[in-house]
Each structure stands twice: as C-alpha cells, then as structure tokens.
Amino acid sequence: MAHSKARIAQAAVPAPRKGMPSPRLDEAEFKHRFLRQFIDPSYDRVRTELSDIADIAWRAYAASRKSPITRKAGAGYADPEYDLSVDWLAAKAAIEGAEARYCRRDGPRHILIINASSRSEHSCPGEMSKSYRLAELAQAVFNEEGGLTSELLDLSRLASEYGRHIHPCKACFSTAAPLCHWPCSCYPNHSLGQSQDWMNDIYPLWVEAHGVMIISPVNWYQVSSPLKLMMDRLVCADGGNPDPTTTHGKDAATAKAIELAGWDYPRHLAGRLFSVVVHGDVEGAENVRRSISDWLRFMQLEPAGPLAELDRYIGYWEPYATNHDALDADIAIQDEVRNAARALAEAVTKRRDGQLESVGTQLRQPRQK
C-alpha cells in the first residue's frame, strides 16, 4: 500500500481544484455587516468610536489577518521556524495535558457526559430538555461509583449562552488528510470574525475521557444541530495532522503531496469506551442511535456493551406540551439510562484493571479512511 502511494506521489500530485465564486465583500458591505452588531440605540453615543473600530476591522479583513498573534513553532515541529498561532499552540498544550491525565495509571477514570439537545429554559423554549434530565440521571450513577469522575458537557449553551460558538467544519480533510490539523487550526479566524469557538475547550474533554456518554434527541430524523457541529469538528481527531508546520499552515498542494506519499491516519481518540442514548417522539430513534454509534466506532472508540446503546420513544405520538410528564411516568427508560451508565462505568473500571482488552488493535486496516 505504501509503495503504491509512493508511485502515485512520484507520478503527479493533483493541483487543488478552483472555480467557485469569491465570497469577498467590498468595504461598504463589510462595514454594514460589522456594524449590524451594534444596532441597539444604546450604542448611539459611541457611533464615532464604532466607526473607527470598523475601519480597523476592515483593514484586518482586507489583509486576511486570520492569526494576528503568532510565535515560532520551536522544537518538536518539522519546521521550528514556522509561525504558529498562539491560539492553536494553547489548544495543543491543553490537549497534551488532557492526554497526560488520561494516561495516568493511578489517576481516576473520567467520564464525559454530553447533553446534545439545544432546548433550554434559558432560551426561547422556556423549558429544560429531556436529554438534560437523562444526563443528570446518568451523572448520578457515575458519582456513586468509586474511582470515577464525571463532567457534563451541555451543548444547549450554544443557543443560550453569550459568546458560545461551534463554527462549522471547513472540510479540509476532503482536500487531503494532512491539511486537517489536530487540534483544528481553522479557528479562530479573526479577520472573518470567527472567534470564540468552543471546540478548543471541548477537544481536551474528549481526550481526557476514558468513557463518553452521549444523550441526544431526534431532530427531524437526524442528530441535533449542536451535536452535528461537534461531530464534524472532531474529524481532526480521526486522522488529523498534529504538526501544521508540515503543511506550512493551509497549503493544499503540500498536503496532497504528503498524503499521497503515505499517511498513517492517527486515531487520536482510539480505545475510549462509549455509551449512546437516543430518545424520540415519533420517528428516527434507532437510525440516529446507529448513526452516532457508527461514527464513534469508526473513530475506533469501543461500545461498552449491549446495555450501553439505547434508543427509545418517550410519549409516543403524545402532545409536546406534556413531554416532561411522559418522562416522569416512564420509569423504565429512566432505569434503562441508569443501566447504560452502569454498563459504561463497569467497562471503564474493567479496562483500568486490565480485565477488558481491545480486540484487533494490532491489525492493520487495508482501508484507513
């Protein structure tokens, strides 16, 4: 396989395809959009100052100053003299710290619980989600287990908290695997105003976790939009390049050459255990649960057993207005969620004690990705 790739690389590296219309704005449109953030009349007394700030923002945009603060990569990188974003370097350091905690043999085993619903009493719906309630049931189980710690990642904060964003994946991996950096280097992009991205905080949560439990509703036959954003941005954890200096940032042609010369597709989250709980109202629960589980398996995470994967309907074809009453009455699903948590806790504990081994980890897959 490696020899085949080397022959391809020696023959020709395909040039990146071009042809899409430019998204660049002229100065008037850019400033119009920038100043729309400040339409509240309370800003009227500082309109002159805002105009000055818009001028600065325009110049940064026009010059494509994506990462205005950088420093030399330094030792350990292919090109120590390459200027790397301090934002990316900080994210990399956080991941390395999380990896060290994950690898500690004498430390507690950590569980990451993810509430994937966007519904919250603190935003327009005016009511908490069933997913959050189920996540609390699961966390109570983990808190009762000795030797375990847990953390709840509440993705509903994307819709309810100021400055919380998960920006969309830009699909660098589809151009060439080495162009997708681990952690993601696409954000923040200060020139485009694509800042305050949550993923640099989320990556270490996944890395530190020995077990991951995702609890999600069905939204139009699919996973929720917050969960899909996070899933897409975790593509860099599955084959992503930990050294952006090898591709000199985002040089697509260089990345293509590296991939064709032979890429090992490092699985940065391999071996962690998982549980998935999906609940729906009328349709799609089984397919969404399978979709999430298949995604996790593809990244070489491992299921914690049959009881750890669950899809159910709560208040089937009943009014949405009484959905929490339906959950109150459904004692069985509450206990099933607790059992899913117990299964994950047991698997994580057995893995720590050397009683649960992975199968096939030494086998090389003929198709990496």
N, C-alpha and C positions, 0 to 999 in steps of 0.2 A: 504493500500500500504506500509506504513512504517513498520507494523507488518510483512508483507510478506518479506520485505528486511531484517529485523532483523533476521528472521528464516533462511534465506539463509546465512547470515553472520555467525550465530552461527553454522550452519552445516559445512561449509567449505569455505575458501577463496581460489579460484584457484591460483595456483602458476603461475607467469609470464612465458609464453612460450618462449623457447630458441631454437636455431638451425641454425641461419643464420651465414654465414662465417664472420670472423673478418675483419674489414676494416683497422686494424692497419698496419702501414708502418714500415719497418726497418729503421735504421738510415741513410743509404745511400740514399734510395728513398726519405725519408723525406727531407733531406738536398738538394737533387736535385730539388725537387719541391719548397722548400722555396727560393732557390737562383735564380730560374727562374724569380722571380720578378725583378731581377737586371741584366738582360742580356744586357741592354744598355751599350755600351762601355764607356760611361761617368763614370760608376761605377768602371772602372778598377783600378783606383788609390787607391781605398779603399777595394780591394778584401780581404786583411788580416783582416780588421775590420769586413767585412761582414761574413767572416768565423767564427769569434768569436761570432758574433750575432747569426749565425746559430747554434752554439753549445748551446747557452743559450735557443734558441727556441726549440731545440731537447730535452733538459732536461725538459722543461715545458710540452712538448707534451708527453714524456715518463711517466711523473708523473701525467698526466691528470689534470694539474692545470687550470681548467676551470675558476675559480673565484679567482685570487690570492690575491685580497684585499677584506676583509670582516670585519664585526663588529657584535657584539651581536644584536639580533633582538630587545630586550628590551621590555618594557611594551606594552601591547595590542596584543601580539602574544601568541599562545598556548605554545610555548617553548621559553621564553625570552632569554635563554642562547644559542640558536642555532645561528650559524654563518651565516649571510646572506650577499650576495654580495652587496657591496656599489653601484654597477650599478643598481641592482634591487631596492634597497631602494630609490635611486634618482628617478627612474621611478615611483615608488609608490607615492612618495611625489608630483611629477608633476601631477599625476592623481588626487590626493586628492585636490590639488589647483584648477585644472580644474573643479572638481565636485563642489567645493565651489562657483566658479563663475557661474556655470550652475544653482545652486540653489538660487542665489540672486534674490529676487523678485523685487528689484528696479533697477537691472542692465539691460543693453541692451541685446536683444536676438541675439544670434550669429548663423551665417550660415557658414557651411563648404562646399565649392565647390571643387569637385575633378575632375581634368582632368586626365582621365585614359589612354590616348594614350601615347605610348612611342616615337612617332615621334617628332623630334625637329630639328630646323635649326642649332642647336649647336652640332649635331652629324651627323652620316653618311647620313641620308636622306636629309640634307641640306635645309629643309623646315619645317615651323611650321605645326602643326596639325589642322585639322578642329575642333577637340574636344576642343583644347585650345581657338580657336576663339569663339566657342559657350559658353565656360565657361566665357569668357570676357563679352559676351552679358548678361549672367545671373548675373554676378557680378555688372554690371552697374545698373541693376534693383534693386538689394539689396541696393546698395549705395544711391539710390534715396528714399528708404523707411526710414521714421523716426523710431528711436528706434531699428534699426537693425545694426549689424556689420557683416562683412563677411571676410573670408580668403580663398585664393585659394591654394589648395594642388596640386602641379604639379608633377604627378608621372613620367613624362618623364625624370625627373632628375636622375632617376635610371640608365638611359642609357647615360646621357650626363654630369653628374657631378662627379668629383673625390670623392671617399670615400662614395658614396651613395649606400646602400645595403638594401634590404629586404630579409633576409635569409629565406629559406623555412620552413614551419611548420614541426615539427618532429612528429606530430600526437600523442602527449601524451594523449590527450583526449580519444583516442581509446583504450588505456590501462585501464584507469579509469579516470573519470572526475576530481577528486581532484588532479591528477598528473599534470593537466594543470593549471598553476598559472596565476593569474591576478594581474599585467601585466605579460607577458611571461617571464619566467626565463631561457629559453633555451639559450638565447643570452644576452650579448656576451659570447662566449666560447673562451677565449684567447688561450687555449692550441691548438685549432684547427684553429686558425687564423680567426675565425668567429666573427669579430668585426665590428665596425662602422655600426651597424644595425639601420635603420631609425625608426623602429616601436616604440621605446621608446619616440620619438618625436611625432609620429603620434597618439598614444593612447590618449594623452591629448586633441588633436584636436577634436577627436570624442566625448570625454566625455564632453567638454565644449559646443559643438554644440547643439542648440535647433532644428536645421534643417540641414539635409545633402542633398546635390545635387550632384549626380554622373553623369558625362557625359563621355560616352565611345564609341569607335568604335567597330565594329565587327571584330575580328581577327580569321579567319578560323572557323566560326560558334560558336565562344566562346568569352568570355570576353578577354581583353588584358592581357598579361602576368604580367605586373606590378599590375593591379587591382586584378588578381587572387592571387598573392603573398600576397597582403594586406588582401584580404578576408580570406584567410586561417589563417593568423596570428591574425585575430580578433576572432578566435574561443574561445580564453580565455575570451573575453568579454561576452560570452554567456554560462554561467555555470562554468566559471573558478574559481579556488580557490584563495582567496585573502590572504591566510596565508600559505606560503611554509613550515613553521616550523611544520605544522600538518603532512606533509608527509616526514619530515626530508630531504628536498630537493627533489631528484628524486627517492624515494624508491617506486618502483612499487607495491610491495606486500602490503605495508602500505596503499597506495592509493586505492587499490582494496578493502581492508577491510573497509575503510572509506565510499566508495561509497555503498557497499552492506549493511552497517549499516543504510544508509539513507542519500541521498544527495539532497540539495534543489535547485541545478542548478540556482544560482543567475544570473539574467539578468541585466548586468551592464549598458546596453545602452537602456533599455526599455523606451518607451514613447516618444522618439525623433521622429520628423517628417522627411519624406524624399520625394525627387523627383528623378526620373531616366530618363535620356535622352540617347537613343542609336541610333546611325546612322550607316548605312551600305552602301555598294556599289552594291551588287547583291543578297545576301542571309543572313538569320540569324538574322535580326534586332529584330524581335518580340520575338524569343526564348531567345536571350541574355538579352533583357529588362526584360522578365519574370523571367529569372534566377536571375538577380540582385535584382529585386523587391521581389521575393520569399525569397531570402536569408535575406533581410532586415526585412521582415515580420516575419520570423522565429526567429530573434533576438528580436522580439517584438517592432521594430520600426513601425511607422504608416505612411501610404501614405497620402500625403497632398491633395488628391482628384484626380479625373479622368484626369484633365489637367496637373497634375504634373508627369504623366507617359507617356513617348512618345517614339515611335520607328518610324524611317523614313529612306528613302534612299535618298542620295544626289548624283546626277549624275549617275542615274541607268544605268549600263552597258556602261558607257562612259569611255573614256581614263583616267587613273590615272593622267596623266600629266596635265589635265585641271580640277582637282578636286576642287581647290580653286575657279576657275571661276564658277563652278557649284554652289558652296555655295553662291558666290556673287549674282548669278541670282535667287537663291531660297529664295525669300523674305518671303514666307510662313513659311518655317521651322525656319527662324530667329525669326519671330513673335511667333511661337509656343514655342520656347525655352524661350523667354521672358515671355510668359504666364505661362509656367511651373514654372519659378522663381517667378512670381507674386502669383501663387497659393500657393507655399511654404511659401512665405512671409506672405500672408494672414492667412494661417493656424497657423503659429508660433505666429503671433500677437494675433489671437483669443485665442490660448491656453494660452498666457500670461495673457489676460484679462478675463480668465475664461469662455469664450464663446464656447470653443471647448473641450468637455470632451471625455476621452477614454471610450470605452465600453468593459465590460467584464474583467476589470483588477482584480476584486475580485474573479473571478472564478479560481479554481484550475484545471490545465490540468491533465488528467489521465496519459498522456504520456509526460514526461518532455523533454526528448531528446533521 
